[in-house]
Amino acid sequence: MALIGLLGAAPPAIADEGLYLNQMRQKNKLFVDLTNEQLLQLGYVACKAMQTSLRSGTSIAIARGQSDRSVASAATDSLGLSDIDRASVMHITQDAEDFLC
């Protein structure tokens, strides 16, 4: 019981843009050319979509899927990227979840 109380008292996450960008620049994470600014913009789109989805009570798996769709849509609509691939989108969502959200 005490362990559950300790887990529930974890400090809030702090966004680390530098670590996020560092992770995104690792080999085989991106298959499209994006600037750091674009990566950050898409990372925060992923966070917003995931947080909105989780607040509505969906599972983390569904929230990730919705986040992927939001990132792909933002890449196409806001950044004009017609060639962003699913793997890059999924890496953006995953690393945003780990380092920005």
VEXMI-855595 format. One record per residue: residue number from 1; x, y, z of N, C-alpha, C in turn. Coordinates in pm, whole numbers. Layout:
<torzas>
+------+--------+--------+--------+--------+--------+--------+--------+--------+--------+
: miro :    n_x :    n_y :    n_z :   ca_x :   ca_y :   ca_z :    c_x :    c_y :    c_z :
+------+--------+--------+--------+--------+--------+--------+--------+--------+--------+
:  NUM :      X :      Y :      Z :      X :      Y :      Z :      X :      Y :      Z :
...
+------+--------+--------+--------+--------+--------+--------+--------+--------+--------+
</torzas>
This chain:
<torzas>
+------+--------+--------+--------+--------+--------+--------+--------+--------+--------+
: miro :    n_x :    n_y :    n_z :   ca_x :   ca_y :   ca_z :    c_x :    c_y :    c_z :
+------+--------+--------+--------+--------+--------+--------+--------+--------+--------+
:    1 :     82 :   -119 :      0 :      0 :      0 :      0 :     87 :    126 :      0 :
:    2 :    194 :    125 :     77 :    282 :    241 :     83 :    350 :    264 :    -51 :
:    3 :    382 :    155 :   -122 :    446 :    169 :   -252 :    353 :    239 :   -350 :
:    4 :    226 :    208 :   -346 :    130 :    273 :   -434 :    123 :    422 :   -404 :
:    5 :    126 :    458 :   -277 :    125 :    599 :   -241 :    248 :    672 :   -290 :
:    6 :    363 :    606 :   -284 :    486 :    667 :   -333 :    482 :    687 :   -484 :
:    7 :    431 :    588 :   -556 :    423 :    601 :   -701 :    329 :    713 :   -742 :
:    8 :    223 :    732 :   -668 :    128 :    837 :   -700 :    181 :    976 :   -670 :
:    9 :    291 :    986 :   -596 :    345 :   1115 :   -558 :    466 :   1155 :   -642 :
:   10 :    480 :   1096 :   -758 :    595 :   1129 :   -844 :    588 :   1274 :   -887 :
:   11 :    703 :   1341 :   -897 :    703 :   1480 :   -941 :    661 :   1492 :  -1086 :
:   12 :    605 :   1605 :  -1125 :    564 :   1622 :  -1264 :    685 :   1621 :  -1357 :
:   13 :    664 :   1573 :  -1477 :    772 :   1569 :  -1576 :    807 :   1710 :  -1622 :
:   14 :    932 :   1728 :  -1656 :    978 :   1857 :  -1707 :   1028 :   1834 :  -1850 :
:   15 :    979 :   1915 :  -1942 :   1019 :   1903 :  -2082 :   1168 :   1929 :  -2096 :
:   16 :   1233 :   1846 :  -2175 :   1375 :   1863 :  -2204 :   1392 :   1865 :  -2356 :
:   17 :   1381 :   1985 :  -2413 :   1388 :   1999 :  -2558 :   1521 :   1951 :  -2614 :
:   18 :   1630 :   1978 :  -2543 :   1762 :   1936 :  -2591 :   1773 :   1785 :  -2599 :
:   19 :   1725 :   1717 :  -2498 :   1730 :   1570 :  -2497 :   1638 :   1514 :  -2605 :
:   20 :   1521 :   1574 :  -2620 :   1428 :   1532 :  -2726 :   1494 :   1544 :  -2863 :
:   21 :   1554 :   1658 :  -2891 :   1620 :   1677 :  -3021 :   1736 :   1581 :  -3038 :
:   22 :   1811 :   1560 :  -2932 :   1923 :   1466 :  -2937 :   1874 :   1326 :  -2972 :
:   23 :   1767 :   1283 :  -2908 :   1710 :   1151 :  -2936 :   1657 :   1142 :  -3079 :
:   24 :   1592 :   1248 :  -3125 :   1535 :   1246 :  -3259 :   1643 :   1243 :  -3368 :
:   25 :   1760 :   1291 :  -3336 :   1870 :   1293 :  -3434 :   1949 :   1162 :  -3437 :
:   26 :   1908 :   1064 :  -3354 :   1975 :    934 :  -3355 :   1951 :    865 :  -3489 :
:   27 :   2043 :    781 :  -3528 :   2034 :    708 :  -3655 :   1904 :    627 :  -3662 :
:   28 :   1842 :    630 :  -3777 :   1720 :    553 :  -3807 :   1597 :    596 :  -3728 :
:   29 :   1593 :    721 :  -3685 :   1472 :    773 :  -3620 :   1388 :    855 :  -3717 :
:   30 :   1455 :    929 :  -3803 :   1384 :   1016 :  -3897 :   1420 :    977 :  -4040 :
:   31 :   1318 :    971 :  -4123 :   1339 :    939 :  -4263 :   1290 :   1053 :  -4351 :
:   32 :   1287 :   1172 :  -4290 :   1247 :   1295 :  -4357 :   1333 :   1406 :  -4298 :
:   33 :   1365 :   1505 :  -4377 :   1451 :   1615 :  -4332 :   1368 :   1720 :  -4260 :
:   34 :   1392 :   1735 :  -4129 :   1321 :   1833 :  -4048 :   1420 :   1919 :  -3971 :
:   35 :   1388 :   2046 :  -3958 :   1471 :   2134 :  -3876 :   1439 :   2109 :  -3728 :
:   36 :   1524 :   2159 :  -3640 :   1495 :   2147 :  -3497 :   1363 :   2215 :  -3461 :
:   37 :   1339 :   2330 :  -3521 :   1213 :   2402 :  -3495 :   1092 :   2319 :  -3536 :
:   38 :   1100 :   2254 :  -3652 :    990 :   2170 :  -3697 :    971 :   2049 :  -3605 :
:   39 :   1083 :   1990 :  -3563 :   1074 :   1876 :  -3470 :   1007 :   1916 :  -3339 :
:   40 :   1045 :   2030 :  -3287 :    983 :   2078 :  -3163 :    835 :   2105 :  -3183 :
:   41 :    801 :   2170 :  -3294 :    661 :   2199 :  -3321 :    580 :   2069 :  -3328 :
:   42 :    630 :   1970 :  -3399 :    559 :   1843 :  -3410 :    557 :   1768 :  -3277 :
:   43 :    664 :   1779 :  -3201 :    668 :   1715 :  -3070 :    562 :   1771 :  -2977 :
:   44 :    545 :   1903 :  -2979 :    442 :   1963 :  -2893 :    300 :   1935 :  -2945 :
:   45 :    285 :   1917 :  -3076 :    156 :   1872 :  -3130 :    125 :   1734 :  -3074 :
:   46 :    226 :   1647 :  -3072 :    208 :   1511 :  -3018 :    167 :   1518 :  -2872 :
:   47 :    233 :   1601 :  -2793 :    201 :   1614 :  -2650 :     58 :   1661 :  -2630 :
:   48 :     20 :   1764 :  -2701 :   -114 :   1820 :  -2685 :   -220 :   1716 :  -2720 :
:   49 :   -200 :   1645 :  -2832 :   -297 :   1544 :  -2873 :   -305 :   1432 :  -2771 :
:   50 :   -190 :   1390 :  -2721 :   -188 :   1280 :  -2624 :   -254 :   1321 :  -2493 :
:   51 :   -222 :   1440 :  -2446 :   -281 :   1488 :  -2320 :   -431 :   1505 :  -2332 :
:   52 :   -478 :   1559 :  -2443 :   -621 :   1575 :  -2465 :   -691 :   1440 :  -2466 :
:   53 :   -631 :   1346 :  -2535 :   -689 :   1213 :  -2544 :   -693 :   1143 :  -2409 :
:   54 :   -585 :   1152 :  -2334 :   -580 :   1087 :  -2202 :   -678 :   1150 :  -2105 :
:   55 :   -693 :   1283 :  -2112 :   -789 :   1350 :  -2024 :   -932 :   1305 :  -2052 :
:   56 :   -957 :   1264 :  -2174 :  -1093 :   1219 :  -2208 :  -1116 :   1074 :  -2168 :
:   57 :  -1011 :   1009 :  -2112 :  -1028 :    875 :  -2059 :   -986 :    762 :  -2151 :
:   58 :   -921 :    792 :  -2261 :   -879 :    684 :  -2351 :   -752 :    617 :  -2296 :
:   59 :   -722 :    502 :  -2350 :   -601 :    429 :  -2310 :   -478 :    496 :  -2371 :
:   60 :   -362 :    463 :  -2317 :   -238 :    519 :  -2370 :   -216 :    476 :  -2515 :
:   61 :   -254 :    354 :  -2549 :   -236 :    306 :  -2686 :   -321 :    388 :  -2783 :
:   62 :   -445 :    414 :  -2747 :   -532 :    496 :  -2832 :   -480 :    639 :  -2838 :
:   63 :   -435 :    691 :  -2725 :   -380 :    827 :  -2721 :   -259 :    839 :  -2813 :
:   64 :   -173 :    739 :  -2814 :    -56 :    742 :  -2903 :   -100 :    741 :  -3049 :
:   65 :   -199 :    660 :  -3081 :   -250 :    656 :  -3218 :   -308 :    790 :  -3262 :
:   66 :   -383 :    852 :  -3173 :   -438 :    984 :  -3204 :   -327 :   1088 :  -3218 :
:   67 :   -227 :   1074 :  -3135 :   -112 :   1164 :  -3142 :    -39 :   1147 :  -3275 :
:   68 :    -19 :   1023 :  -3317 :     45 :    997 :  -3447 :    -32 :   1065 :  -3559 :
:   69 :   -165 :   1053 :  -3557 :   -246 :   1115 :  -3662 :   -235 :   1267 :  -3658 :
:   70 :   -230 :   1324 :  -3538 :   -217 :   1469 :  -3525 :    -82 :   1518 :  -3577 :
:   71 :     23 :   1443 :  -3548 :    157 :   1479 :  -3596 :    161 :   1472 :  -3749 :
:   72 :    108 :   1365 :  -3806 :    107 :   1351 :  -3952 :     28 :   1463 :  -4017 :
:   73 :    -86 :   1496 :  -3958 :   -170 :   1603 :  -4011 :    -99 :   1738 :  -4002 :
:   74 :    -36 :   1766 :  -3888 :     37 :   1893 :  -3872 :    154 :   1901 :  -3968 :
:   75 :    222 :   1791 :  -3989 :    336 :   1790 :  -4081 :    290 :   1823 :  -4223 :
:   76 :    177 :   1769 :  -4260 :    124 :   1793 :  -4395 :     62 :   1931 :  -4406 :
:   77 :    -28 :   1964 :  -4313 :   -106 :   2087 :  -4323 :    -27 :   2212 :  -4283 :
:   78 :     44 :   2207 :  -4171 :    114 :   2325 :  -4121 :    253 :   2344 :  -4179 :
:   79 :    322 :   2231 :  -4199 :    461 :   2240 :  -4246 :    475 :   2212 :  -4396 :
:   80 :    368 :   2167 :  -4459 :    371 :   2141 :  -4602 :    456 :   2021 :  -4642 :
:   81 :    474 :   1927 :  -4550 :    553 :   1807 :  -4580 :    462 :   1699 :  -4635 :
:   82 :    479 :   1666 :  -4759 :    394 :   1562 :  -4818 :    458 :   1424 :  -4807 :
:   83 :    583 :   1421 :  -4765 :    656 :   1294 :  -4767 :    691 :   1240 :  -4628 :
:   84 :    622 :   1283 :  -4523 :    655 :   1231 :  -4390 :    602 :   1088 :  -4379 :
:   85 :    687 :   1000 :  -4331 :    653 :    859 :  -4323 :    602 :    822 :  -4185 :
:   86 :    537 :    707 :  -4178 :    475 :    661 :  -4053 :    580 :    635 :  -3944 :
:   87 :    694 :    580 :  -3982 :    798 :    551 :  -3881 :    847 :    680 :  -3816 :
:   88 :    872 :    783 :  -3895 :    917 :    911 :  -3840 :    811 :    970 :  -3747 :
:   89 :    685 :    962 :  -3790 :    574 :   1013 :  -3708 :    571 :    940 :  -3574 :
:   90 :    584 :    809 :  -3577 :    578 :    730 :  -3454 :    696 :    762 :  -3362 :
:   91 :    814 :    786 :  -3420 :    930 :    823 :  -3337 :    910 :    961 :  -3275 :
:   92 :    852 :   1053 :  -3349 :    824 :   1186 :  -3295 :    729 :   1174 :  -3176 :
:   93 :    623 :   1098 :  -3192 :    527 :   1079 :  -3082 :    593 :   1014 :  -2961 :
:   94 :    668 :    908 :  -2983 :    729 :    835 :  -2872 :    830 :    922 :  -2798 :
:   95 :    918 :    990 :  -2871 :   1019 :   1072 :  -2805 :    957 :   1196 :  -2741 :
:   96 :    851 :   1249 :  -2800 :    781 :   1361 :  -2737 :    722 :   1316 :  -2605 :
:   97 :    660 :   1198 :  -2605 :    603 :   1144 :  -2481 :    712 :   1129 :  -2374 :
:   98 :    828 :   1081 :  -2414 :    936 :   1055 :  -2319 :   1007 :   1182 :  -2270 :
:   99 :   1019 :   1284 :  -2356 :   1104 :   1397 :  -2322 :   1037 :   1534 :  -2321 :
:  100 :    917 :   1547 :  -2379 :    852 :   1679 :  -2384 :    724 :   1689 :  -2303 :
:  101 :    649 :   1583 :  -2297 :    516 :   1588 :  -2235 :    523 :   1582 :  -2083 :
+------+--------+--------+--------+--------+--------+--------+--------+--------+--------+
</torzas>
